[in-house]
């Protein structure tokens, strides 16, 4: 199916009527009267996620207690749920593990990657998500390695020249720029370098093929387009041909070959589980497992196509309001959110929220609209842009109540 840019609300209604992904909206437990444009930050709950959470907590934990590690297969969840994500990123079964957070996984993978790279130089671009920068700088200090922070877009040149380790987002958190993973891998590997990919803003909204692209290491969060719930655990991907060659700097008992032998010395598991550290968060894992069921039978290529069309709609109308769009206008180069700026961006977002349109703000003046394709309708996005236009036309954002900043923006 191809999606065209609607030029009226009627055209948006027609797109919704014929949308092959339209049925997916019913999988989500969404509040009435809200337009949720923050799925790129925290995906909404699905019915199956809430059911799975109730099953894990209200039945397995309550009735089986500790036996549920076996009877409910809790111990296997990091790998069985990882296999569900493997399909979405173009990886093989056994190459994806649910573990810890993106921050910890970046630390583990970047540390391990130094044994694959020509040098131990650690590289990050200055517009990467802050966590990525903090973690890599701290790792460099602890490891006594050179740390290089470079200008946006210079990471690949630097990793090729130094043969070091580069942490790079597949989709930039602020602009939604998409990286060409295959091209980046060719350039990095030509210089003996290694890339650790951050897939947080990519997984579940764009078509990824890590194997075909030659990508070897990656991590990503599961609470954005995967709808795993607030604080849901992250995943990590390691090409299976490399697993046995890599060691985690944070060995934990769950990564041991025989965790319940309680041996004093560490003997890593012979598969990706060696990168597990502590006990997995079962309730979160159960919710994530349920949430991922929404992707069963859905072509991720169609998901990406709809995200592009929804993004085009936002951009077309935002430009008509005189807003500066900072995301790529070429949909093929853009992920699942659109960013634009306004000098009073925070107040504008608060005014939108007051009208039931949930968007988000990134300092100093960026407004982001997440166009998560599985539950959003074209008419909802059209109406949200109408609300935005009305707010701007009448300076409705200029209210003291909208200047009071919450802790989380």
Buried (B, 14 or more C-beta within 10 A) or exposed (E): EEBEBBEEEEBBBBBBEEBEBBEBBEBBBBEEEBBBBBBBBBBBBBBBBBBBBBBBBEEBBEEBEEEBBEEBEBBEBBBBBBBBBBBBBBBBEBBBBBBBBBBBBBBBBBBBBBEBBBBBBBBBBEBBBEBBBBBBBBBBEEBEBEBBBBEEEBBBBBBBEBBBBBBBBBBBBBBBBBBEBBEBBBBBBEBBBBBBBBBBBBBBBBBBBBBEBBBBBBBBBBBBBBBBBEEBBBBBBBBBEBBEEBBBBBBBBBBBBEBEEEEEEBEBBEBBBBBBBEEBBBBBBBBBBBBBBBBEEBEBEBBBBBBBBBBBBBBBBBEEBEBEBBBBEEBEBBBBBBBBBBEBBBBBBBBBBBBBBBBBBBEEBBBBBBBBBBBBBBBBBBBBBBBBBEBBEEEBBEEEEBEEEEEEE
